[in-house]
Amino acid sequence: MSVEAWTYLLVGLTFAGYIYIGYASRVKETSGFYVAGRGVPAIANGAATAADWMSAASFISMAGLISFLGYDGAIYLMGWTGGYVLLALLLAPYLRKFGKYTVPDFVGDRYYSNVARVVAAIAAMFVSFTYVAGQMRGVGIVFSRFLGLSIEWGVVVGVLIVAFFAVLGGMKGITWTQVAQYTVLIIAYLVPAVAIAVILTDIPIPQLALTFSDITSRLNQIQTDLGLTNYTQPFTNLSGLNVFMVTMSLMIGTAGLPHVIIRFYTVRSVRAARYSAGWALLFIAILYTTAPAIAVFAKYNLIDELQGKSVEEVNEIEWVDSWSETGLLGLEDKNTDGVLEMTADPETSEITIDRDIIVLSTPEVAGLPAIVIALVAAGGLAAALSTAAGLLLVISSSLSHDIYYKLIHPAASEGERLLVGRLVILGAVIVAGYFGINPPGFVAEVVAFAFGLAAASFFPIIILGIFDKRMNREGAIAGMVVGLGFTTFYIVGAQFFDMSLWFFDINAQGIGTVGAAMNFIVAFVVSRVTPAPPLHIQEMVEGVRVPRGAGGADVH
């Protein structure tokens, strides 16, 4: 069977599974729609959290970024993984004990303010729409290459599938679909990694192959021969300050992501939230410790396959023709000498590779069987769709629960609230599709912007809301507005209007760290010069922090 035939088969089977799970998990009550009835087992929630968090950026783009950035690409590993640990240990148990549906729910009730609730809901939608653009872009890339559809039609098919199980099952349908999607994506990531590790190093475990073989030294030598910097040389693509700022932005942004935080509302108790956080970290680590190996294997194979070859030789390679048609692989004999050369200068380099194709193209470049190539395509779709579903639910809950039900129509019946939630998801799908077709950057870059916005808006307010009982609504609102406003201005200006990086040359992906610091400072100062929160709010904060065994820790 051809790659296309295997892809149609595997994608068709997995999509049919997602649709069946969504239909079987359909809900009729809001608790099922928003928090899966708080009945998800810890290990299942761990797998769902891992799938929700390991988006198209993790599956498709992260290894590509590490491939291109080398040592500096470790910012994504350190930031995203460290941020998840921060979330699991510092926030998740307390938020689960608080026992609400959404992050704006926590902000609105903790800061006894509908204005704070609205600001948080707007921030949640802002972050989620930015994040979902990257997921839809990933869906379009997979469909474009492996199923012969245009990126536009690939996005349309993807959002229709997500809409089906998200609209019918809400969080319950999304959760059990994500468990299946994690299984698909991790198998799809590991199978080619193990196969290529054996081919290049004779060591079947990718992590050990990267550490105990000479593959990195061989890649360093190839890059040096081409006039490029050593793959493992630090601070060649990013300054030391930007490495720190981007890592920190990704870390605290992860801890403030609303679509990940709400996963901890779906388990039965605080104890289950802690266990599910541990399971999720294990499931995430399997992929994240494999990504650096994939990055090295992929870059070594690509350079070895294309560099210094004649145009005629390269044109006879089947995968080259397929990826060139997508526009994501560029080959041009600029000096007309008949030989393709890769250089450090993009103006003179005759080989250009989009970072988003590294993982997806790796099995083909390595000559693996068609079924493995198709499996990777199915895994990329699973990663993108699982995160997109979680993000769409955040958008839906922000509008239908936090604004419509809490502010506009508190007397709305269960049926009315469910209808509004489902209608909002449909509307959000359309907007997500547009951003997928017209993304503001490549997948992981767009996702990095979302993390920066989450860092600047949610993380400081959640931390202060849990650990500082003197923090009041005036401080929270001022902090969120300043942090989110500054970060949005900087990202949009630098990315779309050629604004100079006037703040110490910090790039757009790292500016969220500055926005978060501004949020902290403004919130703290404003709260100290305005009236303290009511006594019952201060008592509630004390109660949320009561350790297990001191009473009330396992609140349902």
N, C-alpha and C positions, 0 to 999 in steps of 0.2 A: 504493500500500500504506500501511496505517496504521503509526503508531509501534510499536504492539504487534506487528504482523506482521513488520516489519523487525527488531525486537528479538529475537523468537523465532528468526528466520532467522539473524541474525548470532551471537547467543549459542549457538544450536544448532550452527552450523558451527565456532565456536571451541572449544566444549566437545568436539565430536567430534574435533577436531584434538588437543586435550590428551589425550584418552583414547587415541587412536591412538599418540601419541608415548610415553605412559606404558607402553602395552602393548609397543611395539617396543623400548623401552629396559629391559625387565624384566631383573633380574639374578639370579644364582645364587651370588654370592660376596659376602663382607662388604666387601671393598674397593670394589666397585661400589655397594653399598648405602650406605656411609658417605661415600666420597670420589670416587665415579664412576670408580674405577679409576685416578685421577690422570692421566687422559688427555684432559681437556677443553682444546681450543685456547684461546689467550689471548683472542681477540676474542669467542668464544662465551661464555667465562667472564665477560668484561666485561659482555656483554648480560644474562647470567643474574644477575650480581651486582647490576646496576642494577635489574632486575625484582624481585629478592629484597629489595633495600633500599627501593625506591620502592613503598611499601605503599599500602593504601587511604588512609592518612593523607596521603601525598604527592599521590595522584591526586584523592581525593575531598575531603579536609578542609583541606589546606594553603592553597589559594587562598581557601577560605571563611574560615579564620582571618585571613589577611592582609586580606580584605575587611572583616572586622569590627574588627580591631585597627589597621588602617592601618599607619602607620610602625612601631608596636611589633610588628607581625606579622613583621617582618624577622628576629626571633629564630629563627624556624623555618628560614628560608633560610640564615642565617649558621651556626646551630648544626649542622644536618644536613649541609650541604655542607662546612663546616670540619672537622667530625668525620670525614667520609669521607677528606678529604685527610690528616688526622692518622693515620688507620688505614692508608691506602695507603703513606705514607712511613715511618712510625715503627714499625708493628707487622707488617704483612702479610708482608714478605720474611723476617723473622726467624722468624715462626711457621711459614711454609712450609718453611724450612730445618730447623726442628725435626722436621717430618715426621710428625706424629701424625694422629689422626682428629678429635679434638674439643678444645675449650678445656679441659674438665676433665682430658683426657689430658695436656695441657701442664702444667696446675697440679699434677696428681698426680705426674708424673715429675720436673718441675723442682723441686718442693718435697718430693720423696721421702717422700710421706705419703699414705696412703689416706684419712685424715681430711680432708686438704686436698682430695683428689679428690671426696669425698662432699659437702663444703661447696660446692665449685664446681659439682657436678652439680645440687645442690638450687637454687643460685642461678640456673643456666642454665634450669632448669624454671620457676622463679618468674618470671624475666624473660620467658620465651617464652609462658607462659600469659597473662600480663598483656598482652603484645603481640598475641597471636592473638585476644584478645577484640575489639580494634579492627578486625581484618580481617573477622571474622565479622559484626560490626555493619555494616560497609560492604557486604558481600554481601547482607545482609538488606534494607538500604535500596534497593539497585538492584533486587532482585527485587520488592520491595513496590511500587515506583513503576512499573516498566516491564513487568512480567509479570503483575501483578495478584495475586501471591501475598502472603500475610501475611509479615511479617518473619521469623516463626518458621519457616515452611516454606521461605522463601528461604535461611535459614541451613542448614536440613537438606539442601537440594539442593547448596549450595556445599560442605559438608563431605564429602558423598558423592563428589563429583567429585575433591576433593583426596585423599581417602582412596584412591581407585582408583589414581591414578598414583604417589602416594607409597608405598603398600604394595607395589605391583608393582616399581617401578623404583628406589625409594630415591633417593639423591642423583643417580644417573645419569638416572633418569626425570624427577626434579624439574628438573635442570639444563637438559635439552633442552626441557622444557615451558616453563621460564622464558624461554628464548630466544624462543620463539614468543609468549609473553605480553608480553615487552617490545615486540616489533614491534606487537602489537595496541594496547597501552596508549599508546605514543608517537604512533601515527597518530591514535588517538582523541582525544588531548589537543591535537594540533597543528591538525587540520582545523578544528574550530570556532574555535580561537584565531585562525587566519589569516582565516577568514570574517568574524568579528566585528570584527577589526582593520580590515578593508577597509570594513565598514559604518559604523563609528564614526569612522574617521580617514582613510580612503583610502590607508592604508599597509599593505601586505600582510604585513609582518614584525612580529609582536606586540611584540618587544623594542624595535624602532625606533618603532613606533606609540606605545608608552608614553612613550618618551623625547622624541620630537621633535614630538608633537602636543599639543593643549591639553586632552586628555581628563582629565588629573589636575586641572587648574585648574577644569574644568567640574564635576567631582565635588566638589572643595573648595567651590565656590560653592553647589552644591545642598545639601551638608551644613550649611553656614553658614546658609543660608536656613531650614533646618529646626530650627535651634537646636542642631545637633550640632557637635562639634569638627571642625576641618579634618582631612581624611583623612591628610594628610602631617605633621600636627603630632606631635612626639615626646612620649613619656611621658605620654600621656593615659589609656591603659588599664593600663599597667604602670609602676611606678617605675623609675628608672634602675638601682637595685640589682637589681630583679627581672629587668630586661632582660638585665643581665650574667649573673646567676646561672642563668637559664633557658637562655640561649645556651650557657654553659659546660657545663651539665648535658647538653644535647642533643649538644654536641660530643664530650665525653669518653664519653658514653653510646654514641654511634655507634661510637666506636673500640673499645668493649668489647662490642658486640653479638655473641653467639656464632653466630647464624645467618648473619651476614655474614662473620665471621672464617673459618668453616669452608669458605667458598667458595674461599679461597686454598689450601686443602689439595687441591683437585681438579685443579690444573694440574700440568704435567710437572716444573717446576723453579722455582727462586727467580726466575730471569730471567723466566719466563712469568708468575709472580705479579706482578712489577712491571709488565709489559706489560698484563696483564688489569686491574690497578688503574687504569692510564691510560685504557684503553678504557672502563671503567666510569664514570670521572669525566666523560668526554666524553658518554656516553649519559645520565648523570644531569643534566649541565648543560643539555642540550636542554630537558628538562622544567622544571628549576628556574629557568631564566632566563625561561621563559614564564609561570610561575605568577603573578608580580606583575601582569603584564598582564591575565591572566584575572580576577584579583581586582578590578582597577579596572573592567574592562569589565562584569563581572557586577553589581557594586554599582550602577554607573551605570544599567544597563538595568533592574534591579529597582526602584530608586527612581523612575526615569522612568516605568516601566510602572504602578506601583501608587499612588504618592504623590499625594494630592489628587484621586483619581478617585472617582466615585460608586460606591456598593455595586453598583448595577445594571450599570455599565460593567465593573467588575472581575469580576462573576459571569459575564459573557459571554465572558471569556477562557478558552480551553480548558485551558491548562496550569495555571491557578490552581485549577480544580476538581480536576484530577488530583493535584496536590501537596497540596491541602488534605485530600484523602482519606487521605493517608499520615500526617497529624498533624504533618508537618514544616513546614507553612506555616499560620500562624494569621491570620485576618482577622476582626476584631470591631469593629463600630461602637459603641464604648463610650459615646459621648456622644449617640448616636441622631440625628446631624445629616445622615446619609445620605452622608457623605464620609469616606474612610479617610485617617488621618494617621499618619505615623511620627514618634515623638518619642524623645528620649534616655532618658526614663524608661520602663522596661518596664511599669510599672503603668498608665501612661496611653497608651502606644503602641498603636495599633489594627492594626499590622502587625508580626507576629513571624515571623522567618525562621530556621530551624535552619541552623547553619553547614555541616552536612554536605550540604546540597542545592545549594550555590552552583555547583559545577562541573557537577553532573548536570542542573541545571535551565537552565543558561545557554543551550544551543542552542535550547531551546523558547522561552525569553523573547525571544531574538533573532530568532525566526521562521525558523530554519534548517530545511532539509528533514528529513523523517522519518528518512531513512537516516543522517543525521549524528547525530540524537538517539539512535538505536539504537546507533550506533558508540560513542558516549560510554558508554552502558550496558555494552557489551562490554568497553570499556577499563577501567572501574571494577572489573568482575569480574576481569579479568586481573590488575590491580594487587593486589587483595585476595587472590586465590587463590595468586598466585606467592609472596607473603610468607608466607601461612599454611602453605604446603607446606614452606618452609625452616624455619619455627618448629617444625612437627610433627616434622621430622627431628631437630632439636636435642633435643627432648623424648625422642624415641625413643632417640637415641644416648646421652643422659645416663643413661637407665635400663638399656638393654640392653647397651651397650658399657662405659660407665664404672662401673656398679654391678654388673650381673649377670655380665658376662664378666670384668671386672678384679678384682672382689672376691668374688663369690658362687660362680661356677663357671668358673674359669680353664681347665678342660679341655673346655669346651663345644665341640662341633663347629661347622663352618661352618653346617650346616643348622639346628642348634639356635639359634645366634646370630641367623641371619636370621629364624627363626620368632618368637623373642622380640621382635626389632626391629619386625616387622610387627604383632604383637599389641599392642605398646605404642603404635604409631601409631593403631591402631583405638581403643584406650582414650583416647588423647589427643584424637582427633577428637570423641568424645562430650563430653568436658569442654570442648573449644573451642566446640562447638555450644551448650552451656549458657551459656557466657560471652557468646557472640554474641547470644543471645536475652535475656540479662539483663546487659548491659554496665554497668560502673561509671562511665560517662561517655560523651561524644561521642568520635568516632573518634580525632582527633588528640590529645585530652586523655589518653585511655587510653594511647596510644602514648608520649606524653611521660612518663608514669609509668614505663613500661618502660625508657625511656632513662635515667631517673634511677636506677633500680635497677641497670642495667648499669654506669652510671658509678660507683656506690658500691661495687660488688662486684668487677667484673672488671678495669676499666682500671688501677687502681693496682697490682694484683697482677701483671698481665701486663707492665706497664712495668718494675716493679722486678725481675721475674723475668728480663727480658732484659738490663737495663742495670746491675743491682746484684748481683754474684756473692756478696756477703755476706748477701743476703736469705735467710732460712731458713724452715723450715716453721712454726715457732711464730709468727713475724711475719706470714706469709701468712694463717694461720688466724685469728689475732686480728684482723688488719686487715679481712678479709672479713666476719667475724661482726659487728664493731662498725659498719662502714660500711653493710652491708646492713640490719642490725637497726635502726639509727637512722633510716635513710631510709624503711624500711617503716613504722616506728612513726609517723613524721611524716606520710607520705602518707595512711595509713589514718586517722589521727586527724583530719587536716584535711579529708579528703574525705568521710568517712563518719560522723564523730562530732562535727562542728562544733567541733573543737579550734581555739583561737586560734592565729594564726601567731606563736608566741611567740619564734621565732628571727629577730629583726630584721625581722619582717614578710615573710620570704621565703616565697613560695607553694610549693604542693606540687610543681609542675613544675620548680622550681629548686633544691629542697632536695638533689637528688642531688649537686650541686657540694660542698655541705658534707659529705655522706656520704663522697664520694671523698677530700676533704681529711683527714677523720678516719681513713679507711682508710690513706692514705699515712703519716700521723703515727704511728698505732698500730703499723703493720707495721714501719716503720723503727726505732722505739724498741725494740719487743719483740725484733727481730732483733739489736739491738746488745747486749742484756743476756742473751742466750741463746747457746748454742754455735753456731759457724759451720757452714755446710753441709759435708758430706763433700767431700774434695778432688776426687773424680770429678764431683760436681755442679758445682763451681766451674769445672773444666776444660770441662765440657759447655757452660756458659754462655759461656765465652770462645770456644769453637768455633762456637757459633751466631752470634756477632757477627763472625766472620772475614769480611772483605769478599771479593767475587768476585775471583778471581785469586790469592788467598792460600791457596787450597786448600779444596775441599769445598763451595763455595758452591752448586753445582747438584746438591744432594742430591736423590735421587728417593725 
